[in-house]
Amino acid sequence: MNLRTLIELARPRSSTDRRRMALLVSAVALAGAFLLAGQRVARHSATYLDGWEQSSYLAEPGLRQGVVVAAVLMAGTACALAFQALRLGTAARDRRLTTLRLAGATPNQVRLVGAVDAGLGGLAGGILAGPLYFVLAAAVQALPGEARVLPAPNYLDLLAWPVAIVLLTVLAAIAGRSLRRGLVTEPTVDPAATGWRTKYLVIGLVGLALIVLSSMVFNLVTIFAQTAGVVLAASGFAPLAVARHGRRLGRSGDPLKMLAGARLLHTARPVGRMLALLVFCGGVAGVVMAMAVDLQATSGGVIQDDPFYLTGFAFVGLLALFAALAAGVALLAGTADDLLDQRRQLAALSVFGVGESQLLRSVRRRLTSTVAPAITIGLLIGGGLYSSILLRAEYSSSGRAFVVVLVGAVTGGLVAWLVAAAAAFLLRGQVREAVDPQNLRSA
Amino acid sequence: MTELALELIRVEYAYRRDVALRGVSLQVRPGEVVAVTGPSGCGKSTLLHCAAGILRAQAGTVHLVGQNLAELPEADRTRLRRTQAGVVLQFGQLVPDLSLTDNVALPLLLEGHEREAARRAALGWLERVGVADDAAATPSELSGGQNQRAAVARALVTGPAIVFADEPTGSLDTHAGEQIMELLLSSARVGGSALVIVTHDNLVAAYADREVRLRDGVIQHEVSLS
């Protein structure tokens, strides 16, 4: 099979496929822009002594490395979003690729179609990454001095851009080729249909143990251990919590809750992974919140060097918000994909009176009942852990930090609920399409 | 005079420029079994969807158990369909995430029945259609025939006055198809439900009391088979 045929076969055909490709390209473009920003900061060498008006985060070599790490983390988050986009629309793609197999394509050729499909997205995203980076850099230059955490672009960026294009294209192609789901080459039984709960329980318990053990000693290493513990605990417990919540809703006498619960139960792992990311983002925001309270208390109400700290908090907050948005978009896209995949069954339900508004309510329940608790729990964990450190260090601000964390967690949960409800409303078009009686004619 | 289970008077329906039904009139008496046959694209499924109130007829009148569907608001139309009509589709179209019991109980739950009562009724119907042993299984764990049996149970659980079946054996082999047809007929007869079957299979049509043959959106002829 030559490249032209591969491109022709990989080209997105349905509107869902095109939406998936648009999400992939956008996510890759963001990842590329952050990578270009990271390399620009890494190449920056000016210090305070050079007399520039620039952010302390760039002027001090130690902090500069932190900015590079943050840019790489942002790129990593965008890559995670791109990976989610690659996994989307798999029902339609599965059918198309299965047809290819029936038409005589070898498993390797089918995987190649997947690689080209993803590679094309990577290529387009990489090309867009350049202009996006230059716009980002120009926007940062317009900020006050301390907030200018990205130097002005220079000619070397134009050389880094093609490298980023190649890198992103290759990475996307590798990811596309390796995705087993969506590339049905052999009939397989879902490998983790049973026994996954034990695995996730062990991961969660290991995370919990790490948090408890590292809380006993306070130093830089234990902070990292605690962070790792939160990540592991969230990753392990979130899918279990989703499954439990799904079962509880499924036992309800309300048919709409029952439908929402059954879907949650069957998507516990992918939904749980995204919720784990939300918990982590909430945790980061919680830490920032507690730190801000502590800082204000210890500086007597006036934060010394406030532009410096505010930039740092804003930086971390933006990172957490970006990652949370990525997780939210992935959840939303997964829900949209579900609606498309189950349109015949959902249209059949409309015969019994589960119409557009009822289904939309069921979808809203699925999103709000998972996203809001995840953010609240994250804020409580992050803020709680930092406040407990303050308490053990006998800082007077610990009490106030606890109160602020509690209020912040409730407020964050409410905001997350509203955002999730609004996001569910965005799916009304998909819901309308799903319950359309025309879907019953597809037999 | 006995009230008709279904009456269509000069019903018309078009998908944009593609006219599917051209003034179709049809009467179905309580307990009667009517097969609607014809070639692909002749309007069979559209007729069934209009009759069941899934699609709103663009012209003409549809009376379902004496109620004029055009005069009913959407909510009442849905409620009438849920309580007075059962629908069986070609692939069962059960909700894949729910167990067979929950799938069959769903119309009752939507009607506001208590969960336990709805599940008891559903289990009773699953017993009758012969898949009670798989009541806790989800549709993906079962064969097409087993799913179709559960779909029959879902259509009949509310004790409807009329059951609409769109190619109910279309995805099954001959043996499983015969079993489903016999099940559908016997179950409908137990409850005194009328049955409207859309099919292009002459063997399935042979189960009916009357055959209505459609061609290009009009009734070509009607034959009494009883």
Interface residues (C-beta under 8 A of the other chain):
Chain A: G250 R251 S252 G253 D254 P255 M258 L259 A262 R263 L265 H266 Q342 R344 Q345 A347 A348 L349 S350 V351 F352 G353 V354 G355 P437 L440 R441 A443
Chain B: S45 H49 A52 I54 L55 E74 T78 R79 R81 R82 V87 L89 Q90 F91 Q93 L94 V95 P96 D97 L98 D102 L106 P107 L109 L110 E114 R115 A118 D166 E167 G170 S171
